[in-house]
Amino acid sequence: MNIINIYDYHSEPETLFGYSERFKIPKFAFYETRRRWGKKKYKENQQDLIKYFINDPMYAYLFTKGMIQKPYPPAEPGILKSSHYSTQYAIEILHGRFPEAEELIASDPKTAYLYATRVIEGRWPQGEPAMMKDPNTAYDYAYVILGQRWPEAEPYIKQDENAWGAYKQAVIKDKA
């Protein structure tokens, strides 16, 4: 997504409404930082802009992934506000576990499953209580990770006809 920075096209941008407050909008500060990244003439101002978006989970993650391209502890408090971005950070930046985020990640069925498959690469008991409550996630976890029946999750899987049918066929091996 491109944002047009009207201040760049005005002869006296400081006279325009919102000029002094523009970077307090995380999206604007992020895209302006991305536009300036690596340009020597903006080197000093980059750090000033980062403070406006570093606490937003999406922009903190995108900044770390797209510009820093390695673990960046100052962005982690912002990333830790979202189970989705915490999981992505573990997978794509840390290439391993993100212990500070595991409680948050384990609370959401989809991110817990993604974390179990892509980071833990196996059974993850901490995420099972959330995963079992989502019928499709529970089926996927039983089939892909456990490779066997998951009796504790079966009452939840039964709540979704499609998930239960797939579970019976693939995990229970009931051809009926």
N, C-alpha and C positions, 0 to 999 in steps of 0.2 A: 504494500500500500504506500502510495506516495502522498506526502503532505506538502502542500504548497506553502512555503514560508513567505507570506506577503511582505514581511519586514525586509527581506532581501531585495525586493523590487521597488521599494519606496525611497525617495531621496532623503527623507527625514523620518526614519522609522520610529524614533523615540517620541514623535508626536502622535502616533497612532494609539488608539485605545488598546489596552492590554499589553503594551510593549514591555513594561517593567515586570509584569506578572506572568509572562508567557511560559517560562520554564517550570512554573509550579504545576503545570499540567503534565503528568508523567509521560503520556504518549508523545507530546510535543518535545519534551526534553530528551526522550529516548531517540526519536528520529533525528533530532538535531545532532545528538552525540554521534549517532551512526553516520550521518552525513559528514561530520567533521573528523571522524576517526582516522588517525594516522597522518593528518595534515599538520605540519609543523606550526603554521601560523595560529592554530587553534589549541595547541598543546596545553596551555595554561587553563583555558576555559573548560576543557573536557571534565576535569575533576569537579568543577563547580556545577556542571549539569547533572552529573551522575547522582548527586544527593537527592535530586527531585524524583527519580524513578527507581532507585535501588531498593526501596521498601515495597514496591509493587511486584507480586510474584511473577507475573508474566514478563515484565520488562527486565527484572533482575535476571531471570533465567535466559531470556533472549540476548541480553547484554553479555552474559557469561559465555553462552554458546557461540554467538556470532562474532564477538569482538575480542574477548579475553581468551577464549578457546582452551581454558584449563580451569581447575578449581579456583574459585575466587571467594574466600571466606567473607569479605564484606557484603557479598550478595546473598549469602546463605540465610540470614534472618528474614529477608524478603521472600525468598524461595520457600522457606519453611511455613509460609502462610497457606500453601496450596499443596494438597496431596499429589495432584497431577504434575505440577512443576517440580516437586521434590523427587518424584519418581523419574521424570525425564532427566533431571540433574544427575541422579545416581547412574542412570543408564548411559547417558551421552557425555557427561563431563567427568564424573568420578570413575566410571567404568567399574563400579563396585558398590558396596553397601554405603548407605548414608544413615548411620546410627541415630543421629539427632532427629531424623524425620520418620523413623520406622513406626513410631506410635501413630502418627498422623496418617501415614500411608496404609497402615493396617486397619484403619477405621473405615476405609472406602473399599467396597468389593472389587471394583475395576482396577484401581491402582494397586491394591494388594496382590491381585492376580498377576498383573504386569510385572510387579516387583519380584514375585516368586518365580516367574518364568524367565525374566531377563537379567535379574541381579542375583538372586539366591540360586537360581537354576535347580530348584528342587522344592521339597516340602518346606513350607514356612508356617509353622504352628501359630505364630503371632497374628497372622492375617486370616487364619481360618474362620474365626467367629464372624467376621464381616463377609467373607467370600461365601460361606454356606448359606447366607440369607438371601443371596441373589441367585435364583434358579439357574440361569445360564452360566454364570460364573462358577457356581458350584459344580455343574456338569463338566465344564471345561477343566477345572482344577482336578476333579476326580479322574477324568479321562487322560489329560495331558501330563499332569504332575504325579498323581498318586498311582495311576495305572491300575486302579482297582476300585471296588465299591467304597463308598464313603457313607456308611450307615447314618451317621449323625446329620448329614446334609440331606438325606433322602426326603424327609418331610417337606423341606423347602423346595427341592427340585420338583416334587410332585405338584407344586402350585402352578407350574407352567407346563402345559400339555406337550409342547414341542421339546422343551428341555427334558422332560421325563421320558418321552419317546426315544430321544437320542441316547439318553443315559441307559435306558433298558437295553437298547440295541448294542451300543458300543461298550458299555461297562459291565452290565449284568449279563450280556450276551443272550438276552431273551429274544428269540426270533418271532415270537407270537404277535 
